Amino acid sequence: MPESRLAATLKNRLSDRFGLAVGGAILATTTAITGVTCAALASSAERAATGHAATAGEARHEARTPIYGVDVSNYEPAYDWNDSPAQFGFIKATEGTGFQDASFARHWREMGAKGIVRGAYHYGRPGNDPVAEADHFLSVVNAQPAKPGDLLVLDLETADGRSVEEVNAWARTWLSHVKARTGITPMFYSGWNFADTYGKGLSEYPLWVAHYSRAKGAITPPADWKSWAIHQYTDAPIDQNVSALTTDQLRELGRPSA
């Protein structure tokens, strides 16, 4: 996810990502992705969807075809959701304490009209006050129509010169404040290496992780997460993701029904 594209290296934008097929990637993904293992998701994902503790049988390794999604920002202001094969999508809403993505409202409205799972993300800057950033994010998101299942995300890719402990505490504060204000448990997005370094103790927040040097879904969770919800596997030609959760399970992680 871009801030001003300065965080690119923190998203594991390794050179081997260019080996991923670009031509036809968006259209091919929904039909060509197979064999992703739900081992990392079997326990927590089904608990999120069903509300009960996983049994040994539910936690077994089980293969399923993942669902496909994309995330966009003002770098893709004209992205056509009506023509998109995405089953879920995320849009950048805000960054820091003052930036609002100019394309957010249009993307949000069009995703809602199409009926796919949608989420809004905030690009965090640990050099600022986390509560002020969280409130800025919520003011922008809450100005748009809401639906049950809407997802909220903290995108954290930079330390802004702060220590591991300071960044971790910053993330805890932002995430807990948004949860307290909305009743939604936000997702945590980051590159694998950044999450492994700064994300310890945040495993109560569903993980959306970028790792471009691994095949779709073929990743293990960083830090002390036991599962991942979404894998962002490439940024070419746009950010593309897979989730081994169903669309209903993703919505269970979002805004509750009224």
N, C-alpha and C positions, 0 to 999 in steps of 0.2 A: 504494500500500500504506500502511495507516495505522500510525503510531506511536501517538500520541494524537490523530491527525488534525491535528497541528501542522505536518506537512510538506506539507500539501495544495498550497500555492502552489509548492512545488518540483517538483511533478509536472505542471506546465503545466495546472493546472485553470483554463483560460481560459473565459471566459463562453460562447464559441461551442460548448463541448462540449454545452450544453443543446440545441443544434440536432440532435444525434444522436438517432435514434429510440430511445426507451426501451421503449415498449410492445412486447412480443413480441421484444425484442432478443435474448434468450438463445436462444429457440427458432428465431428466424429466421436467426441468424448462420451456422449450419452449412450452410444451404441457399442463403443469399442472397449470401454472400461470393464474388465471382468476379473474375477479371482481375488479381489481385495479381501484380506483377512480381517475379521471383526474381533480378533483375539483381544486387542487393546480396548475395544469398546463394549464387549459382550456384557460386562458387569454393570458399569455405570450408565451406559446408554439405555439399557432396558429398564433399569431402575427409574431413570428420568421419565421414560415414556409410560411406565406402568404403575409407578409409585410403590413398588414392593421390593424387598431385598432379593438379590439374585440368588438362585439356587445353584448347586454345582452343575446341574444340567444347563441352566441358562448361561453359565459362565464358560461353557465349552467353546472351543474354537469352531467357528462357523463362517463359511464363505458366503458373501452376498455381493451383488452388483451394487456399487456405490452410486449415489446420486451426484449430479454435476451442478456446480455453481460458479459464479463469477463475482468479482468485486470491482467497483469503479469509483472514480472521483472526477474532479474537474478536468483531469487529463483525458477523460473519455466523455465529454459533455453530450455528445450526440449518440451515445450507445442506444441501440434500438431494442428495448425489452420485448416488444411484440414479436420480433423476429428471432429472439434468443432461445436456444434450447435449455437455458438454465432453469433448474428447479428451485434454486435458492440464489439470493444475491445480497450483497452488502454495498452500502454507499457511504463514502466519507461525509460526515456532517460537519465536524469542527476540528480545530487544532488549537492547542494552547488556550489562552483566555479570550481571544478576540477574533480568530479567523473562523469564517463560516463558508463552507463550500457552496459556490454559486449554483452548482448543478444539483444540489441535494434535493430540493423540493420537487423538481421535475422527475428525477429518478424515483423518488419515494412514491410519488403519485402514480407513475406508470407501472411500477411493480405492484402496487396495491390493486390497480385496475386489472392486471393480468392474473392476480391471485397466487403468485408464487411466494414462498417464504422470503421475507425481507428482513434486513437488519441495518442498523446505523452504527458507524464506528467513529471514535474520537481518537485523533493522533495526540498522544500524551507527551508533554514536555516537563520532565521532572525538575527543571529549574524553576517552575512556577508552583503556586499553591494548588494542591490536588483538589481541594473542595471547590475552589474558584473555577478550575477547569471542568470539573464534573457538573457544576451548576450551569456553566456556559453550554456544555453539550446538551443537557436536559432542556434548557430553554429553547434551543433550536429544534430538537426532536419533538418536544411537546407542542410546538407551534404547528405541527403537521397532524393530519388525521391519524389516529391509531387503530390498530386491529389486534385482536388476540393472536399471540404467536410472534409478534414483532420482537426482534432480537436487538440487544444493546451490547456494544463491544468496546473494550479498551485496546487500542493499538499502541503497543509500547515497543519501540525499537531503538531508542537513544537514551543514554544516561545523562546527557547534558552536564558531564563533568562530575556527577555525583557518585558516591561510593555504592557498592553492591547493597549494603544495608539501607542506605538512604533511598535508593531506587525501589527496593523491595517494599519499604515502608510507604513510599509514595503510592505505589500500585495498590497496596492494601487499603489505604485511605480512600483513594478514588473509587475502587470497586465496592467497598462497603458503603460508601456514601450513596452511590447510585442504587445499590440494592435497597438501602433504607428508604430512599426517596420514592422508589418505583415498585418495590416488591418483586422486581426481576433480578435474577442472578446474572450479572453480566458475563459475557465471554471474555477471555483473555487471548489476544493475538500477539504473536511475535515470531521472529525467526527462531529456529531450533536452538542455535547456540546462545542467543540472547536469553531465551526463556530458561535454558539450562543454568545459566549464570545468575540471573536476577529473579527467577520465578519460584524459588523454593518456598513452600508453605502456602502457595496459592491454588492448590489442587482442588479446592471446593468450587473454583470457577472453571467452567468448561473451556477446553483448550482448542484454539484454532492456531495451527502452527504452519509456518512456511519452511519448506525444505525442498530445494530445487534439485539436489543431487540424488534424490531417491525417486523410485518409480511411484506412481499414483497409489497412495495408501500404504506403501511399504516402509513405514516408519515406526519407531518406538517413541513413547512419550519422553520428553526431557524432564529434568528436575525430579520432583516427586509426584508428578501426575501419573495415575495408573491407566489413563485412557486419553485419547484425543477425539475431538468431535469432528474437526475439519482439517484436511491437509491441503495447503496451497502448494501446488507442485510446479508451477511455472508462472512467469509473468509475460510470456510471449504467445500471442500478440497482445493479450491483456492478462490480468491476474486470473488464474483458473484454479479451481478447487474441486475436491471430492469429499463427500461425507458418507460414511458407512451407516449413519443414522438415516432413518426414513424422514420424509418431510413432516410427518406427524410428530416424530420424536424431536426434530429440530424445533417445532412450534412449542413443544412442551418446555423447552428451555427459555422461551420468551414471555411476552406479556400475557398474564392470565386472562381468562374470560371474565367479562364483567359480572 
